[in-house]
Amino acid sequence: MISDEPTVQVADPFLSGLIEQLDAIVLDARAVLDGLTTEQVNWQPDAQRWSIGQCLDHVARTVRLYPDAIERMIGDARRRAGGEKPFREGWVSRWAISAMEPPPKLRIRTMRRVEPAERLDSGVLGAEFEAALRRLRELIAAADGVSLRHARMRSPFARVLKFTLGQTFAINLAHARRHLWQARQVCKHANFPS
Protein backbone atom coordinates (compact mmCIF):
# COMPACT_ATOMS: atom_id res chain seq x y z
CA MET A 1 0.00 0.00 0.00
CA ILE A 2 1.20 3.53 -0.76
CA SER A 3 1.89 5.20 2.57
CA ASP A 4 -0.32 8.24 1.93
CA GLU A 5 -3.24 6.29 0.43
CA PRO A 6 -6.08 4.90 2.56
CA THR A 7 -6.26 1.16 3.01
CA VAL A 8 -8.67 -0.34 0.51
CA GLN A 9 -10.29 -3.66 1.35
CA VAL A 10 -11.17 -5.44 -1.88
CA ALA A 11 -12.62 -8.94 -1.75
CA ASP A 12 -11.93 -9.85 -5.37
CA PRO A 13 -8.37 -11.28 -5.56
CA PHE A 14 -7.91 -10.07 -9.16
CA LEU A 15 -8.77 -6.48 -8.18
CA SER A 16 -6.70 -6.71 -5.02
CA GLY A 17 -3.73 -7.74 -7.17
CA LEU A 18 -4.36 -4.79 -9.50
CA ILE A 19 -4.32 -2.36 -6.57
CA GLU A 20 -0.99 -3.84 -5.41
CA GLN A 21 0.38 -3.42 -8.94
CA LEU A 22 -0.87 0.17 -9.12
CA ASP A 23 0.70 1.03 -5.77
CA ALA A 24 4.01 -0.44 -6.99
CA ILE A 25 3.79 1.69 -10.16
CA VAL A 26 3.31 4.87 -8.12
CA LEU A 27 6.26 4.01 -5.87
CA ASP A 28 8.39 3.24 -8.94
CA ALA A 29 7.48 6.60 -10.51
CA ARG A 30 8.43 8.37 -7.28
CA ALA A 31 11.78 6.56 -7.29
CA VAL A 32 12.41 7.53 -10.94
CA LEU A 33 11.66 11.23 -10.27
CA ASP A 34 13.41 11.42 -6.89
CA GLY A 35 16.15 14.03 -6.93
CA LEU A 36 15.97 14.79 -10.64
CA THR A 37 16.43 18.34 -11.87
CA THR A 38 14.10 19.99 -14.38
CA GLU A 39 16.84 19.55 -16.99
CA GLN A 40 17.05 15.80 -16.27
CA VAL A 41 13.27 15.33 -16.32
CA ASN A 42 13.09 17.01 -19.74
CA TRP A 43 16.24 15.57 -21.33
CA GLN A 44 15.60 13.44 -24.44
CA PRO A 45 18.12 10.89 -25.79
CA ASP A 46 17.23 12.13 -29.29
CA ALA A 47 14.39 13.84 -31.13
CA GLN A 48 12.56 10.52 -31.67
CA ARG A 49 12.57 9.40 -28.04
CA TRP A 50 10.76 10.84 -25.05
CA SER A 51 12.15 12.31 -21.89
CA ILE A 52 11.41 10.85 -18.45
CA GLY A 53 8.80 13.56 -17.98
CA GLN A 54 7.15 12.83 -21.32
CA CYS A 55 6.90 9.12 -20.48
CA LEU A 56 5.05 9.85 -17.23
CA ASP A 57 2.95 12.65 -18.73
CA HIS A 58 1.81 10.29 -21.50
CA VAL A 59 0.71 7.69 -18.92
CA ALA A 60 -1.27 10.30 -16.97
CA ARG A 61 -2.93 11.64 -20.14
CA THR A 62 -3.85 8.11 -21.23
CA VAL A 63 -5.28 7.07 -17.86
CA ARG A 64 -7.42 10.23 -17.81
CA LEU A 65 -9.23 9.02 -20.96
CA TYR A 66 -10.83 6.11 -19.10
CA PRO A 67 -12.74 7.15 -15.92
CA ASP A 68 -16.08 8.07 -17.53
CA ALA A 69 -16.16 4.83 -19.55
CA ILE A 70 -15.10 2.80 -16.51
CA GLU A 71 -17.85 4.37 -14.39
CA ARG A 72 -20.40 3.46 -17.08
CA MET A 73 -19.02 -0.10 -17.19
CA ILE A 74 -19.27 -0.42 -13.40
CA GLY A 75 -22.88 0.80 -13.59
CA ASP A 76 -23.66 -1.71 -16.35
CA ALA A 77 -22.00 -4.49 -14.39
CA ARG A 78 -23.98 -3.61 -11.21
CA ARG A 79 -27.21 -4.06 -13.17
CA ARG A 80 -26.16 -7.60 -14.09
CA ALA A 81 -26.86 -9.75 -11.08
CA GLY A 82 -25.29 -13.03 -9.96
CA GLY A 83 -23.58 -15.94 -11.60
CA GLU A 84 -20.17 -14.29 -11.78
CA LYS A 85 -17.28 -16.66 -12.24
CA PRO A 86 -13.70 -15.66 -11.35
CA PHE A 87 -12.30 -13.26 -13.94
CA ARG A 88 -10.09 -14.69 -16.69
CA GLU A 89 -8.84 -12.86 -19.73
CA GLY A 90 -9.33 -14.24 -23.21
CA TRP A 91 -6.39 -14.83 -25.53
CA VAL A 92 -6.81 -11.53 -27.42
CA SER A 93 -6.68 -9.47 -24.26
CA ARG A 94 -3.81 -11.55 -22.86
CA TRP A 95 -1.92 -10.80 -26.07
CA ALA A 96 -2.79 -7.06 -25.93
CA ILE A 97 -1.77 -6.78 -22.29
CA SER A 98 1.48 -8.72 -22.79
CA ALA A 99 2.29 -6.53 -25.81
CA MET A 100 2.06 -3.50 -23.50
CA GLU A 101 4.39 -4.94 -20.85
CA PRO A 102 8.04 -3.85 -20.84
CA PRO A 103 10.30 -4.15 -22.62
CA PRO A 104 8.14 -3.12 -25.59
CA LYS A 105 7.49 -5.94 -28.05
CA LEU A 106 5.26 -3.87 -30.27
CA ARG A 107 5.64 -0.21 -31.19
CA ILE A 108 2.37 1.65 -31.23
CA ARG A 109 1.95 5.10 -32.70
CA THR A 110 0.86 7.66 -30.11
CA MET A 111 -2.41 9.45 -30.77
CA ARG A 112 -2.32 13.24 -30.66
CA ARG A 113 -4.66 13.50 -27.68
CA VAL A 114 -2.22 11.62 -25.44
CA GLU A 115 1.03 13.06 -26.78
CA PRO A 116 3.04 14.44 -23.89
CA ALA A 117 3.95 18.08 -23.38
CA GLU A 118 7.30 19.31 -24.68
CA ARG A 119 8.56 20.64 -21.34
CA LEU A 120 7.38 19.59 -17.89
CA ASP A 121 7.84 20.67 -14.29
CA SER A 122 8.80 17.65 -12.20
CA GLY A 123 6.68 18.66 -9.18
CA VAL A 124 3.54 19.21 -11.25
CA LEU A 125 4.29 16.11 -13.31
CA GLY A 126 4.56 13.86 -10.25
CA ALA A 127 1.34 15.25 -8.76
CA GLU A 128 -0.61 14.83 -12.01
CA PHE A 129 0.73 11.32 -12.56
CA GLU A 130 -0.28 10.28 -9.05
CA ALA A 131 -3.69 11.96 -9.30
CA ALA A 132 -4.49 10.05 -12.50
CA LEU A 133 -3.43 6.75 -10.94
CA ARG A 134 -5.23 7.54 -7.69
CA ARG A 135 -8.47 7.94 -9.70
CA LEU A 136 -7.83 4.61 -11.42
CA ARG A 137 -7.22 3.03 -7.99
CA GLU A 138 -10.59 4.38 -6.75
CA LEU A 139 -12.32 2.88 -9.79
CA ILE A 140 -10.65 -0.50 -9.28
CA ALA A 141 -11.91 -0.52 -5.69
CA ALA A 142 -15.40 0.59 -6.85
CA ALA A 143 -15.55 -2.42 -9.19
CA ASP A 144 -15.30 -4.89 -6.30
CA GLY A 145 -18.28 -7.22 -6.39
CA VAL A 146 -19.38 -6.46 -9.96
CA SER A 147 -18.94 -8.53 -13.08
CA LEU A 148 -15.52 -7.82 -14.57
CA ARG A 149 -16.28 -9.67 -17.77
CA HIS A 150 -19.70 -8.60 -19.00
CA ALA A 151 -19.55 -4.79 -19.29
CA ARG A 152 -17.38 -3.76 -22.24
CA MET A 153 -15.95 -0.62 -23.76
CA ARG A 154 -14.36 0.17 -27.09
CA SER A 155 -10.70 0.99 -26.90
CA PRO A 156 -10.17 4.75 -27.21
CA PHE A 157 -7.24 3.92 -29.51
CA ALA A 158 -8.48 1.08 -31.70
CA ARG A 159 -12.25 1.22 -32.07
CA VAL A 160 -12.38 -2.35 -33.38
CA LEU A 161 -11.16 -3.64 -30.00
CA LYS A 162 -13.51 -4.06 -27.07
CA PHE A 163 -12.27 -4.66 -23.56
CA THR A 164 -14.03 -5.87 -20.45
CA LEU A 165 -13.75 -4.00 -17.17
CA GLY A 166 -11.02 -6.32 -15.90
CA GLN A 167 -9.09 -6.04 -19.15
CA THR A 168 -9.38 -2.24 -19.14
CA PHE A 169 -7.77 -2.07 -15.71
CA ALA A 170 -5.03 -4.56 -16.61
CA ILE A 171 -4.08 -2.87 -19.88
CA ASN A 172 -3.78 0.53 -18.16
CA LEU A 173 -1.35 -0.90 -15.61
CA ALA A 174 0.70 -2.72 -18.26
CA HIS A 175 0.88 0.53 -20.25
CA ALA A 176 2.12 2.41 -17.16
CA ARG A 177 4.81 -0.22 -16.51
CA ARG A 178 5.89 0.02 -20.16
CA HIS A 179 6.52 3.76 -19.95
CA LEU A 180 8.15 3.58 -16.52
CA TRP A 181 10.56 1.06 -18.03
CA GLN A 182 11.12 3.52 -20.90
CA ALA A 183 11.79 6.34 -18.39
CA ARG A 184 14.36 4.17 -16.60
CA GLN A 185 16.12 3.55 -19.93
CA VAL A 186 16.48 7.33 -20.32
CA CYS A 187 18.16 7.48 -16.88
CA LYS A 188 20.64 4.80 -18.00
CA HIS A 189 21.57 6.55 -21.24
CA ALA A 190 25.30 7.32 -21.56
CA ASN A 191 24.61 11.03 -22.20
CA PHE A 192 22.03 11.50 -19.45
CA PRO A 193 22.90 14.78 -17.67
CA SER A 194 24.40 14.34 -14.22
C-alpha positions as CSV (number, residue, x, y, z in Angstrom):
1,M,0.0,0.0,0.0
2,I,1.2,3.5,-0.8
3,S,1.9,5.2,2.6
4,D,-0.3,8.2,1.9
5,E,-3.2,6.3,0.4
6,P,-6.1,4.9,2.6
7,T,-6.3,1.2,3.0
8,V,-8.7,-0.3,0.5
9,Q,-10.3,-3.7,1.3
10,V,-11.2,-5.4,-1.9
11,A,-12.6,-8.9,-1.7
12,D,-11.9,-9.9,-5.4
13,P,-8.4,-11.3,-5.6
14,F,-7.9,-10.1,-9.2
15,L,-8.8,-6.5,-8.2
16,S,-6.7,-6.7,-5.0
17,G,-3.7,-7.7,-7.2
18,L,-4.4,-4.8,-9.5
19,I,-4.3,-2.4,-6.6
20,E,-1.0,-3.8,-5.4
21,Q,0.4,-3.4,-8.9
22,L,-0.9,0.2,-9.1
23,D,0.7,1.0,-5.8
24,A,4.0,-0.4,-7.0
25,I,3.8,1.7,-10.2
26,V,3.3,4.9,-8.1
27,L,6.3,4.0,-5.9
28,D,8.4,3.2,-8.9
29,A,7.5,6.6,-10.5
30,R,8.4,8.4,-7.3
31,A,11.8,6.6,-7.3
32,V,12.4,7.5,-10.9
33,L,11.7,11.2,-10.3
34,D,13.4,11.4,-6.9
35,G,16.2,14.0,-6.9
36,L,16.0,14.8,-10.6
37,T,16.4,18.3,-11.9
38,T,14.1,20.0,-14.4
39,E,16.8,19.5,-17.0
40,Q,17.1,15.8,-16.3
41,V,13.3,15.3,-16.3
42,N,13.1,17.0,-19.7
43,W,16.2,15.6,-21.3
44,Q,15.6,13.4,-24.4
45,P,18.1,10.9,-25.8
46,D,17.2,12.1,-29.3
47,A,14.4,13.8,-31.1
48,Q,12.6,10.5,-31.7
49,R,12.6,9.4,-28.0
50,W,10.8,10.8,-25.1
51,S,12.2,12.3,-21.9
52,I,11.4,10.9,-18.4
53,G,8.8,13.6,-18.0
54,Q,7.1,12.8,-21.3
55,C,6.9,9.1,-20.5
56,L,5.1,9.8,-17.2
57,D,3.0,12.6,-18.7
58,H,1.8,10.3,-21.5
59,V,0.7,7.7,-18.9
60,A,-1.3,10.3,-17.0
61,R,-2.9,11.6,-20.1
62,T,-3.9,8.1,-21.2
63,V,-5.3,7.1,-17.9
64,R,-7.4,10.2,-17.8
65,L,-9.2,9.0,-21.0
66,Y,-10.8,6.1,-19.1
67,P,-12.7,7.2,-15.9
68,D,-16.1,8.1,-17.5
69,A,-16.2,4.8,-19.5
70,I,-15.1,2.8,-16.5
71,E,-17.8,4.4,-14.4
72,R,-20.4,3.5,-17.1
73,M,-19.0,-0.1,-17.2
74,I,-19.3,-0.4,-13.4
75,G,-22.9,0.8,-13.6
76,D,-23.7,-1.7,-16.4
77,A,-22.0,-4.5,-14.4
78,R,-24.0,-3.6,-11.2
79,R,-27.2,-4.1,-13.2
80,R,-26.2,-7.6,-14.1
81,A,-26.9,-9.8,-11.1
82,G,-25.3,-13.0,-10.0
83,G,-23.6,-15.9,-11.6
84,E,-20.2,-14.3,-11.8
85,K,-17.3,-16.7,-12.2
86,P,-13.7,-15.7,-11.4
87,F,-12.3,-13.3,-13.9
88,R,-10.1,-14.7,-16.7
89,E,-8.8,-12.9,-19.7
90,G,-9.3,-14.2,-23.2
91,W,-6.4,-14.8,-25.5
92,V,-6.8,-11.5,-27.4
93,S,-6.7,-9.5,-24.3
94,R,-3.8,-11.6,-22.9
95,W,-1.9,-10.8,-26.1
96,A,-2.8,-7.1,-25.9
97,I,-1.8,-6.8,-22.3
98,S,1.5,-8.7,-22.8
99,A,2.3,-6.5,-25.8
100,M,2.1,-3.5,-23.5
101,E,4.4,-4.9,-20.9
102,P,8.0,-3.8,-20.8
103,P,10.3,-4.1,-22.6
104,P,8.1,-3.1,-25.6
105,K,7.5,-5.9,-28.0
106,L,5.3,-3.9,-30.3
107,R,5.6,-0.2,-31.2
108,I,2.4,1.7,-31.2
109,R,2.0,5.1,-32.7
110,T,0.9,7.7,-30.1
111,M,-2.4,9.4,-30.8
112,R,-2.3,13.2,-30.7
113,R,-4.7,13.5,-27.7
114,V,-2.2,11.6,-25.4
115,E,1.0,13.1,-26.8
116,P,3.0,14.4,-23.9
117,A,3.9,18.1,-23.4
118,E,7.3,19.3,-24.7
119,R,8.6,20.6,-21.3
120,L,7.4,19.6,-17.9
121,D,7.8,20.7,-14.3
122,S,8.8,17.6,-12.2
123,G,6.7,18.7,-9.2
124,V,3.5,19.2,-11.2
125,L,4.3,16.1,-13.3
126,G,4.6,13.9,-10.2
127,A,1.3,15.2,-8.8
128,E,-0.6,14.8,-12.0
129,F,0.7,11.3,-12.6
130,E,-0.3,10.3,-9.0
131,A,-3.7,12.0,-9.3
132,A,-4.5,10.0,-12.5
133,L,-3.4,6.8,-10.9
134,R,-5.2,7.5,-7.7
135,R,-8.5,7.9,-9.7
136,L,-7.8,4.6,-11.4
137,R,-7.2,3.0,-8.0
138,E,-10.6,4.4,-6.8
139,L,-12.3,2.9,-9.8
140,I,-10.6,-0.5,-9.3
141,A,-11.9,-0.5,-5.7
142,A,-15.4,0.6,-6.8
143,A,-15.5,-2.4,-9.2
144,D,-15.3,-4.9,-6.3
145,G,-18.3,-7.2,-6.4
146,V,-19.4,-6.5,-10.0
147,S,-18.9,-8.5,-13.1
148,L,-15.5,-7.8,-14.6
149,R,-16.3,-9.7,-17.8
150,H,-19.7,-8.6,-19.0
151,A,-19.6,-4.8,-19.3
152,R,-17.4,-3.8,-22.2
153,M,-15.9,-0.6,-23.8
154,R,-14.4,0.2,-27.1
155,S,-10.7,1.0,-26.9
156,P,-10.2,4.8,-27.2
157,F,-7.2,3.9,-29.5
158,A,-8.5,1.1,-31.7
159,R,-12.3,1.2,-32.1
160,V,-12.4,-2.4,-33.4
161,L,-11.2,-3.6,-30.0
162,K,-13.5,-4.1,-27.1
163,F,-12.3,-4.7,-23.6
164,T,-14.0,-5.9,-20.5
165,L,-13.8,-4.0,-17.2
166,G,-11.0,-6.3,-15.9
167,Q,-9.1,-6.0,-19.2
168,T,-9.4,-2.2,-19.1
169,F,-7.8,-2.1,-15.7
170,A,-5.0,-4.6,-16.6
171,I,-4.1,-2.9,-19.9
172,N,-3.8,0.5,-18.2
173,L,-1.4,-0.9,-15.6
174,A,0.7,-2.7,-18.3
175,H,0.9,0.5,-20.2
176,A,2.1,2.4,-17.2
177,R,4.8,-0.2,-16.5
178,R,5.9,0.0,-20.2
179,H,6.5,3.8,-19.9
180,L,8.2,3.6,-16.5
181,W,10.6,1.1,-18.0
182,Q,11.1,3.5,-20.9
183,A,11.8,6.3,-18.4
184,R,14.4,4.2,-16.6
185,Q,16.1,3.6,-19.9
186,V,16.5,7.3,-20.3
187,C,18.2,7.5,-16.9
188,K,20.6,4.8,-18.0
189,H,21.6,6.5,-21.2
190,A,25.3,7.3,-21.6
191,N,24.6,11.0,-22.2
192,F,22.0,11.5,-19.4
193,P,22.9,14.8,-17.7
194,S,24.4,14.3,-14.2
